[in-house]
Amino acid sequence: MYSWRQRADTTVVDEPLYGYYLASTRRNHPGRDEVIASQSTNAVDVIENVILAPYETPVVVFKQMAKHLAGIDPALVDQAFFRQGANVLLTRDPFDMLTSFQVRVPDATVDDTGFVEMVDILDRLLASGHEPIVLDSKLLLLDPESVLREMCQRLSVSFDQAMLSWPPGPKPEDGVWAKHWYHRVHESTGWAEWSPKSVTLLPHLQTVLDEVEPLYQRLQPYCIGQRV
């Protein structure tokens, strides 16, 4: 999101369906009540009045969590996300994801990872004859300019060098949840170098890791920068 917001032709929107997700699933995330109070929890309202609303810029980027689509009418998802725009799937090694999650959501389940929804989106794109655009966080950090250039090319937008860096600190587009989740990105000024994580996964999350690993691998052949 911070990379895209550096473009003069782009508006970014931070997780417009987060409130809906928390209200509908009753998940207890940090700042839950504040998030729900900050935005509509009606998925139809969000899709019609935020996602499909008119914007002044030619490019609009919605930072979304795939799991936030859970429970929404598939026809509405199709209208909002498959007919009206392009989908970019950003994936991450599930071990790295879960060791980050366990700090604030130690009872994480497969549903919390979003991998089920990401694979569903992948399959829908393939079934409709579209070439999926998938980014893996490791490959992105290893060569951000190359990956971003190819992503832009596939999206039929010009690459902008401004996407490689941004000022530190909070951004006006941040959701109210930023104070719970965005500490590291607020300290950043660009794409950090990738390095392996040296942390231990909580034992009870090993089952989750085992279940989502095949889903993560399903996405890998389509990742930009992946060596087949």
C-alpha positions as CSV (number, residue, x, y, z in Angstrom):
1,M,0.0,0.0,0.0
2,Y,2.8,2.4,0.9
3,S,4.5,1.7,-2.4
4,W,1.4,2.4,-4.5
5,R,0.5,5.6,-2.6
6,Q,3.7,7.2,-3.8
7,R,2.3,7.3,-7.3
8,A,0.6,10.6,-8.3
9,D,-2.0,8.7,-10.3
10,T,-3.1,6.4,-7.5
11,T,-5.5,6.4,-4.6
12,V,-5.0,3.7,-1.9
13,V,-7.7,2.3,0.5
14,D,-6.7,0.3,3.5
15,E,-8.7,-2.9,4.2
16,P,-12.3,-1.6,3.7
17,L,-13.8,-4.9,4.6
18,Y,-11.9,-5.4,7.9
19,G,-14.9,-4.1,10.0
20,Y,-17.3,-6.5,8.2
21,Y,-14.9,-9.4,8.8
22,L,-14.5,-8.8,12.5
23,A,-18.2,-8.3,13.0
24,S,-19.3,-11.3,10.9
25,T,-16.7,-13.7,12.3
26,R,-16.5,-12.3,15.8
27,R,-12.8,-12.7,15.8
28,N,-11.0,-10.9,18.7
29,H,-8.3,-8.9,17.0
30,P,-6.4,-6.1,18.7
31,G,-8.6,-2.9,18.6
32,R,-11.6,-4.9,17.5
33,D,-14.3,-2.5,18.7
34,E,-12.5,0.5,17.3
35,V,-12.1,-1.1,13.9
36,I,-15.8,-2.0,13.8
37,A,-16.8,1.6,14.8
38,S,-14.5,3.1,12.2
39,Q,-16.1,1.7,9.0
40,S,-19.3,0.0,7.8
41,T,-19.7,-3.6,8.7
42,N,-22.2,-4.2,5.9
43,A,-20.3,-5.9,3.0
44,V,-22.8,-4.8,0.4
45,D,-22.5,-1.2,1.6
46,V,-18.7,-1.3,1.5
47,I,-18.6,-2.9,-2.0
48,E,-21.1,-0.5,-3.5
49,N,-20.0,2.7,-1.8
50,V,-16.3,2.2,-1.2
51,I,-14.9,-0.3,-3.6
52,L,-17.1,0.5,-6.6
53,A,-17.3,4.2,-5.8
54,P,-15.9,6.8,-8.3
55,Y,-12.4,8.1,-7.5
56,E,-10.5,11.0,-8.9
57,T,-7.4,9.1,-9.9
58,P,-7.2,6.6,-12.8
59,V,-5.7,3.9,-10.5
60,V,-7.2,2.8,-7.2
61,V,-5.6,0.1,-5.1
62,F,-7.5,-1.6,-2.3
63,K,-5.3,-3.3,0.2
64,Q,-7.4,-6.3,1.2
65,M,-7.0,-9.5,3.2
66,A,-8.3,-12.4,1.2
67,K,-10.0,-13.8,4.4
68,H,-12.1,-10.7,4.6
69,L,-14.2,-12.0,1.7
70,A,-15.4,-15.0,3.7
71,G,-19.2,-15.2,3.8
72,I,-19.8,-12.5,1.1
73,D,-22.2,-13.5,-1.7
74,P,-20.0,-14.9,-4.5
75,A,-22.0,-13.0,-7.1
76,L,-21.1,-9.7,-5.3
77,V,-17.5,-10.8,-5.1
78,D,-17.5,-11.5,-8.8
79,Q,-18.9,-8.1,-9.6
80,A,-16.6,-6.1,-7.4
81,F,-13.3,-8.0,-7.8
82,F,-13.4,-9.9,-11.0
83,R,-15.4,-7.7,-13.4
84,Q,-14.4,-4.3,-12.2
85,G,-10.7,-4.6,-11.6
86,A,-7.6,-6.7,-11.5
87,N,-6.5,-9.0,-8.6
88,V,-2.9,-9.1,-7.3
89,L,-2.3,-11.9,-4.8
90,L,0.4,-11.2,-2.3
91,T,1.5,-14.3,-0.5
92,R,4.0,-15.1,2.2
93,D,5.8,-18.1,3.5
94,P,3.2,-19.5,6.0
95,F,5.9,-20.1,8.7
96,D,6.8,-16.4,8.6
97,M,3.1,-15.4,8.5
98,L,2.2,-17.6,11.6
99,T,5.2,-16.5,13.6
100,S,4.1,-12.9,13.1
101,F,0.5,-13.7,13.8
102,Q,1.2,-15.5,17.0
103,V,2.4,-12.3,18.7
104,R,-1.1,-10.7,18.5
105,V,-3.4,-13.6,17.5
106,P,-1.9,-16.7,19.2
107,D,-5.0,-18.7,18.5
108,A,-4.7,-18.4,14.8
109,T,-6.4,-21.0,12.6
110,V,-6.3,-21.9,8.9
111,D,-9.1,-19.4,8.4
112,D,-6.9,-16.6,9.7
113,T,-4.3,-17.1,7.1
114,G,-6.4,-16.4,4.0
115,F,-4.8,-19.1,2.0
116,V,-8.1,-20.9,1.3
117,E,-9.5,-17.7,-0.2
118,M,-6.3,-16.9,-2.2
119,V,-6.3,-20.3,-3.8
120,D,-10.0,-19.9,-4.6
121,I,-9.2,-16.5,-6.3
122,L,-6.3,-18.2,-8.2
123,D,-8.6,-21.0,-9.4
124,R,-11.3,-18.5,-10.5
125,L,-8.7,-16.5,-12.4
126,L,-7.4,-19.6,-14.2
127,A,-10.9,-20.8,-15.0
128,S,-11.8,-17.4,-16.6
129,G,-8.7,-17.6,-18.8
130,H,-6.7,-14.9,-16.9
131,E,-3.0,-15.1,-16.0
132,P,-2.8,-14.8,-12.2
133,I,-0.6,-12.0,-10.9
134,V,1.0,-13.4,-7.7
135,L,3.7,-11.8,-5.6
136,D,5.6,-13.7,-3.0
137,S,7.0,-11.4,-0.2
138,K,10.4,-13.0,-0.3
139,L,10.8,-12.7,-4.0
140,L,9.5,-9.1,-3.9
141,L,12.1,-8.2,-1.2
142,L,14.9,-9.9,-3.1
143,D,14.3,-7.8,-6.2
144,P,11.6,-5.2,-5.7
145,E,12.2,-3.2,-8.8
146,S,12.1,-6.2,-11.1
147,V,9.0,-7.7,-9.5
148,L,7.1,-4.3,-9.4
149,R,8.0,-3.6,-13.0
150,E,6.6,-6.9,-14.2
151,M,3.5,-6.5,-12.0
152,C,2.8,-3.0,-13.5
153,Q,3.4,-4.4,-17.0
154,R,0.8,-7.1,-16.4
155,L,-1.6,-4.5,-15.0
156,S,-1.1,-2.3,-18.0
157,V,0.1,0.7,-15.9
158,S,3.5,2.3,-16.2
159,F,6.1,1.5,-13.6
160,D,6.9,4.5,-11.4
161,Q,10.3,4.7,-9.6
162,A,8.5,6.4,-6.7
163,M,7.2,3.0,-5.8
164,L,10.6,1.9,-4.4
165,S,10.6,4.3,-1.4
166,W,8.4,6.3,0.9
167,P,8.7,8.6,3.9
168,P,8.7,7.0,7.4
169,G,5.8,7.2,9.8
170,P,2.0,6.8,9.7
171,K,0.1,7.7,6.5
172,P,-3.3,9.4,6.1
173,E,-4.7,6.3,4.5
174,D,-3.9,4.0,7.5
175,G,-6.8,2.3,9.2
176,V,-7.3,2.8,12.9
177,W,-5.7,-0.7,13.3
178,A,-2.3,0.7,12.2
179,K,-1.2,1.3,15.8
180,H,-1.5,-2.5,16.5
181,W,0.0,-3.8,13.2
182,Y,2.0,-1.3,11.4
183,H,5.0,-0.5,13.7
184,R,7.6,-2.0,11.4
185,V,6.3,-0.5,8.2
186,H,6.1,2.9,9.9
187,E,9.8,2.6,10.6
188,S,10.6,1.7,7.0
189,T,11.5,4.0,4.1
190,G,11.4,1.4,1.4
191,W,11.7,-2.3,0.7
192,A,13.9,-4.0,3.3
193,E,16.3,-6.7,2.4
194,W,14.9,-10.2,2.9
195,S,16.4,-12.2,5.7
196,P,15.3,-15.6,7.2
197,K,13.3,-15.4,10.5
198,S,15.0,-16.9,13.6
199,V,12.0,-17.4,15.8
200,T,10.1,-20.4,17.1
201,L,6.6,-21.3,16.1
202,L,4.2,-22.0,19.0
203,P,3.7,-25.8,19.1
204,H,-0.1,-25.6,18.7
205,L,0.3,-23.7,15.4
206,Q,2.3,-26.5,13.7
207,T,-1.0,-28.2,12.6
208,V,-2.1,-24.9,11.0
209,L,1.3,-24.7,9.2
210,D,1.0,-28.3,8.0
211,E,-2.5,-27.5,6.6
212,V,-1.7,-24.3,4.8
213,E,1.7,-25.3,3.3
214,P,0.1,-27.1,0.3
215,L,-2.1,-24.1,-0.4
216,Y,1.0,-21.8,-0.3
217,Q,2.8,-24.2,-2.7
218,R,-0.3,-24.1,-5.0
219,L,0.4,-20.4,-5.5
220,Q,4.1,-20.6,-6.1
221,P,4.3,-21.5,-9.8
222,Y,2.5,-18.2,-10.6
223,C,4.7,-15.9,-8.5
224,I,6.5,-13.2,-10.4
225,G,10.2,-13.8,-10.2
226,Q,9.8,-17.5,-9.4
227,R,12.4,-19.7,-11.0
228,V,10.6,-22.8,-12.3
